[in-house]
Amino acid sequence: QEEWLQPAWRHYQDMAQEHHDDRELLELLSRTVYVQHDQRCYRMIVQHGSTTALASTISPFVWLDSLVFLWQNLRMIRMIAQCYGLKPSWSASLFLAKEVMLGLFMAGTADLLADKVAEAVGGHAASIMLAQVGKGAANGLFTARVGLAAINRCRTLPFHPAGEPRAIQSRPCILL
């Protein structure tokens, strides 16, 4: 076991009682141990989303945006799977690759829109900068979406009610 997880396991063992049925034990495991995995993965999502957003904002080339997006997302998926102690199955990898490809398409679309916005307002420096920032924010949020999909695919226990992370929770962290 990972050292960072030891206190959560001890807490789970202290809380688990003989009178708990299987459903209650799984819910307790989700609330005590798996929540530690979830928080760690959530921090990874914010980190990779922020990096993608920043790189997309300062990148002048579509191909570079796409390359950074692809690299950050594939790396994040692998790290999330490792955090849960897994290698994504073939079907899960295919699903997640589909999410990454959708994100790549959206990154290209965001770049095209950024160019069109700058062109439409006369190419002023402020409009170009605003379009780039918007493109970076969109790419960062798409990265968060891919990360949440990876958590949902890699987590072996269902989330307890109100415990499932949502993309809206990552917005303020990624956009700062």
Backbone torsions as a table, in degrees:
resi	resn	phi	psi	omega
1	GLN	NA	147.6	176.6
2	GLU	-68.6	144.4	-178.6
3	GLU	-63.0	-37.0	-179.1
4	TRP	-65.6	-16.2	-177.2
5	LEU	-96.6	-12.6	-176.6
6	GLN	-54.2	-48.2	-179.6
7	PRO	-61.1	-35.7	179.6
8	ALA	-67.2	-40.3	178.1
9	TRP	-65.4	-41.5	178.2
10	ARG	-62.5	-42.0	178.8
11	HIS	-62.8	-42.2	177.8
12	TYR	-60.7	-46.9	-178.9
13	GLN	-64.0	-35.6	177.4
14	ASP	-68.6	-35.7	-176.5
15	MET	-81.7	-29.4	-177.1
16	ALA	-68.9	129.1	-179.5
17	GLN	-121.1	158.3	-179.2
18	GLU	-63.4	-28.7	-177.6
19	HIS	-78.0	-10.0	178.0
20	HIS	-71.2	136.1	174.4
21	ASP	-86.2	178.1	-175.7
22	ASP	-60.0	-42.6	-179.9
23	ARG	-60.7	-43.8	-179.9
24	GLU	-66.4	-38.8	178.1
25	LEU	-65.5	-40.3	178.0
26	LEU	-66.6	-39.9	177.1
27	GLU	-64.6	-41.5	177.0
28	LEU	-63.2	-42.7	176.9
29	LEU	-60.4	-41.4	178.9
30	SER	-64.6	-41.7	-176.9
31	ARG	-77.9	-22.3	-176.4
32	THR	-105.4	-49.0	-174.6
33	VAL	-93.7	-51.7	-175.7
34	TYR	-66.2	-27.2	178.0
35	VAL	-62.5	-29.5	176.5
36	GLN	-67.3	-42.2	175.5
37	HIS	-62.0	-45.0	-177.8
38	ASP	-59.9	-45.3	-179.2
39	GLN	-64.6	-40.8	178.5
40	ARG	-63.9	-43.3	178.9
41	CYS	-67.6	-37.0	177.9
42	TYR	-61.8	-41.0	176.9
43	ARG	-63.4	-37.3	176.2
44	MET	-62.5	-42.3	179.7
45	ILE	-61.6	-46.2	179.8
46	VAL	-62.9	-43.1	-179.9
47	GLN	-62.3	-49.5	-177.9
48	HIS	-69.9	-36.7	176.8
49	GLY	-64.5	-42.1	178.3
50	SER	-65.4	-41.5	178.9
51	THR	-63.8	-43.3	178.6
52	THR	-63.7	-43.8	179.8
53	ALA	-61.3	-46.0	-179.3
54	LEU	-64.9	-46.6	-179.3
55	ALA	-62.9	-39.9	179.1
56	SER	-68.4	-33.5	179.9
57	THR	-67.5	-40.9	-175.4
58	ILE	-91.6	-9.3	-177.7
59	SER	-80.1	129.4	178.7
60	PRO	-89.0	-5.4	-173.0
61	PHE	-119.8	137.3	178.1
62	VAL	-62.0	-43.8	-177.3
63	TRP	-63.5	-33.7	178.5
64	LEU	-71.5	-40.0	175.2
65	ASP	-57.4	-47.3	-177.7
66	SER	-64.1	-41.1	-180.0
67	LEU	-64.9	-45.1	178.6
68	VAL	-63.8	-43.9	179.1
69	PHE	-59.2	-48.4	-179.4
70	LEU	-62.3	-47.9	-178.4
71	TRP	-62.1	-48.2	-178.1
72	GLN	-63.5	-41.0	-177.5
73	ASN	-70.7	-44.6	179.5
74	LEU	-65.4	-39.1	177.2
75	ARG	-63.8	-43.6	179.9
76	MET	-63.5	-42.4	179.3
77	ILE	-60.2	-45.2	-180.0
78	ARG	-63.4	-41.7	-179.8
79	MET	-66.8	-38.4	178.4
80	ILE	-65.1	-44.6	178.5
81	ALA	-60.3	-43.3	179.2
82	GLN	-64.9	-35.5	178.8
83	CYS	-60.9	-38.3	178.1
84	TYR	-85.9	2.4	177.4
85	GLY	78.3	27.7	-175.2
86	LEU	-125.9	164.0	160.7
87	LYS	-113.1	128.2	-178.6
88	PRO	-58.9	139.0	176.6
89	SER	-65.5	169.1	-179.2
90	TRP	-60.7	-43.3	-178.6
91	SER	-68.4	-39.0	177.6
92	ALA	-66.2	-40.6	177.9
93	SER	-62.9	-39.5	178.3
94	LEU	-63.6	-44.5	178.2
95	PHE	-61.0	-46.3	-178.5
96	LEU	-67.7	-36.1	176.3
97	ALA	-63.0	-36.8	176.6
98	LYS	-62.4	-42.1	177.1
99	GLU	-61.8	-42.0	179.5
100	VAL	-65.3	-41.7	179.4
101	MET	-64.5	-40.2	175.3
102	LEU	-60.4	-42.5	177.7
103	GLY	-63.3	-39.6	176.7
104	LEU	-62.3	-42.4	177.3
105	PHE	-60.7	-45.1	-179.6
106	MET	-66.5	-35.5	177.5
107	ALA	-63.3	-42.9	177.3
108	GLY	-64.1	-40.9	178.1
109	THR	-64.0	-42.5	178.9
110	ALA	-62.6	-38.5	178.5
111	ASP	-65.7	-42.8	178.1
112	LEU	-62.7	-43.8	177.6
113	LEU	-63.0	-39.8	178.4
114	ALA	-60.4	-42.6	178.1
115	ASP	-64.3	-42.5	-178.3
116	LYS	-67.3	-39.0	177.9
117	VAL	-63.4	-46.1	179.7
118	ALA	-62.5	-39.6	179.5
119	GLU	-67.1	-40.5	-176.4
120	ALA	-67.5	-32.7	-178.5
121	VAL	-97.9	15.9	172.7
122	GLY	92.1	6.5	176.1
123	GLY	71.8	22.5	177.6
124	HIS	-64.1	149.9	-176.4
125	ALA	-57.4	-41.1	-178.6
126	ALA	-65.2	-40.8	-179.4
127	SER	-69.6	-36.6	177.3
128	ILE	-65.0	-43.9	179.7
129	MET	-64.6	-42.1	179.1
130	LEU	-62.9	-41.6	178.7
131	ALA	-63.8	-40.8	178.6
132	GLN	-64.4	-41.6	179.2
133	VAL	-64.1	-41.6	177.5
134	GLY	-62.0	-41.5	178.4
135	LYS	-63.3	-43.9	178.9
136	GLY	-62.8	-42.1	178.8
137	ALA	-62.8	-43.7	179.5
138	ALA	-61.7	-43.8	180.0
139	ASN	-65.5	-38.3	176.7
140	GLY	-64.1	-40.7	179.0
141	LEU	-70.7	-34.1	175.0
142	PHE	-66.2	-35.7	176.0
143	THR	-63.1	-41.1	177.5
144	ALA	-62.1	-40.2	178.8
145	ARG	-61.7	-43.6	177.9
146	VAL	-63.5	-42.1	179.5
147	GLY	-62.5	-41.4	178.2
148	LEU	-66.9	-36.2	175.5
149	ALA	-64.4	-37.8	178.3
150	ALA	-65.2	-41.4	177.0
151	ILE	-60.4	-46.5	-178.8
152	ASN	-63.4	-30.9	178.5
153	ARG	-81.3	-33.0	-173.8
154	CYS	-91.3	-24.0	-178.0
155	ARG	-72.6	124.5	-174.7
156	THR	-85.6	-13.6	176.8
157	LEU	-113.6	146.8	176.0
158	PRO	-69.0	154.1	176.4
159	PHE	-70.4	146.7	172.4
160	HIS	-75.5	157.6	-176.8
161	PRO	-53.1	136.1	179.9
162	ALA	68.3	9.6	-179.9
163	GLY	-101.6	-8.1	-176.7
164	GLU	-75.4	127.1	178.8
165	PRO	-68.9	146.1	-179.3
166	ARG	-122.3	154.2	-179.1
167	ALA	-60.3	-34.4	-177.4
168	ILE	-63.2	-27.5	179.4
169	GLN	-68.9	-27.0	-176.5
170	SER	-87.6	-15.4	-175.9
171	ARG	-53.6	-54.6	-177.3
172	PRO	-60.4	-37.2	-178.3
173	CYS	-68.5	-40.2	-177.4
174	ILE	-74.9	-36.8	-173.8
175	LEU	-83.4	-4.5	178.6
176	LEU	-80.8	NA	NA
